[in-house]
């Protein structure tokens, strides 16, 4: 059975070893601020979702990662839904994420109800697609 919750200081070493996209000092800060969700089977960390706030007030998923042996079991979807519910409980009306235009993740997010809302164009890279998902009905 999978358990999803906020990362704790006990998860720091595992996350530092597995997540090569964040500096250790920032990782520790995000753990303290409860900006990382972890998925565990027993004591084994099998996936995580790291987020922050765009413009300091729009929840933005920075990274979703499920370890290879555990992919295809809906763990990524469970992490995203858990995060969306937490953001909705905190009063947010929408959430955001992004993915490169040449990555398959865009299809995963669209299946979960995310819609394209912009792009970031950097020299020499594929377009970064910005996606958003309303958490409440829009009037």
C-alpha positions in Angstrom: 0.0 0.0 0.0 1.3 3.5 -0.9 1.4 6.2 1.7 1.6 9.9 0.5 2.5 12.7 2.9 4.8 15.6 3.3 8.6 14.9 3.3 10.3 15.0 6.7 13.8 15.5 7.7 14.2 11.7 7.7 13.6 11.8 3.9 16.4 14.3 3.3 19.2 11.8 2.5 17.1 9.8 0.2 15.8 12.8 -1.7 19.3 14.3 -1.8 20.6 11.1 -3.4 17.7 10.8 -5.9 16.8 14.4 -6.8 19.7 15.9 -8.8 17.7 19.0 -9.7 17.9 20.9 -6.4 20.7 22.1 -4.1 20.9 20.4 -0.7 20.2 23.7 1.1 17.1 24.4 -1.0 16.0 20.8 -0.5 16.1 21.2 3.3 14.2 24.5 3.1 11.5 22.9 1.0 11.2 20.0 3.4 10.8 22.6 6.3 8.2 24.5 4.3 6.2 21.3 3.4 6.7 21.8 -0.3 7.6 18.2 -1.1 5.2 15.3 -1.1 6.6 11.7 -0.9 5.1 8.4 -1.9 6.3 5.5 0.1 5.7 1.8 0.2 6.6 0.8 3.7 9.7 2.8 4.4 10.8 2.9 0.8 10.6 6.2 -1.0 9.2 5.4 -4.5 8.2 8.9 -5.8 8.0 12.6 -4.9 6.4 15.8 -6.0 8.2 19.1 -5.4 6.4 22.4 -5.7 6.6 26.1 -5.0 4.6 29.3 -5.7 4.8 31.2 -8.9 4.6 35.0 -8.2 4.5 33.8 -4.5 0.8 33.0 -4.7 0.2 30.4 -7.5 1.0 26.8 -6.6 3.4 25.5 -9.2 4.5 21.8 -9.5 8.3 21.9 -10.2 9.0 18.2 -10.3 7.1 14.9 -10.3 9.2 11.8 -10.2 8.4 8.1 -9.7 11.3 5.6 -9.5 11.5 3.3 -12.6 10.4 0.1 -11.0 7.2 1.7 -9.7 6.1 3.5 -12.9 2.8 2.5 -14.5 1.1 1.9 -11.2 -0.6 5.4 -11.0 1.7 6.7 -8.3 2.3 9.9 -10.3 -1.4 10.5 -10.6 -1.9 9.8 -6.9 0.8 12.3 -6.0 -0.7 15.0 -8.2 -4.2 14.4 -6.9 -3.0 14.5 -3.3 -1.2 17.8 -4.1 -4.2 19.3 -5.9 -6.5 18.4 -3.0 -4.0 20.0 -0.5 -3.9 23.2 -2.6 -7.7 23.3 -2.8 -8.0 22.8 0.9 -5.6 25.8 1.4 -8.0 27.9 -0.7 -6.3 28.0 -4.1 -8.5 28.0 -7.2 -5.9 26.7 -9.6 -2.5 25.0 -9.9 0.2 25.1 -12.5 3.0 23.0 -13.9 5.2 22.9 -17.0 6.9 20.4 -19.3 9.1 20.5 -22.3 7.2 20.2 -25.6 9.3 17.2 -26.6 8.4 15.2 -23.5 5.5 12.8 -23.1 4.6 14.3 -19.7 2.4 16.9 -21.4 -0.1 14.1 -22.3 -0.1 12.8 -18.7 -1.0 16.3 -17.4 -3.7 16.9 -20.1 -5.3 13.5 -19.1 -5.5 14.9 -15.5 -7.3 18.0 -16.7 -4.5 20.4 -17.2 -4.8 22.9 -20.1 -2.1 24.8 -22.0 -1.9 28.4 -21.0 1.5 29.6 -22.3 5.1 28.7 -23.1 8.6 29.8 -22.3 11.0 29.9 -25.2 14.7 29.6 -24.3 17.5 29.5 -27.0 18.5 26.0 -28.0 15.7 24.2 -26.1 12.3 22.9 -26.8 9.5 25.1 -25.7 8.5 24.8 -22.1 4.7 24.4 -22.1 3.0 26.0 -19.1 -0.2 24.2 -18.0 -2.8 25.1 -15.5 -5.7 23.3 -13.9 -8.7 25.0 -12.3 -9.5 23.4 -8.9 -13.0 24.9 -8.7 -15.6 25.6 -11.2 -15.0 28.8 -13.1 -17.8 31.3 -13.4 
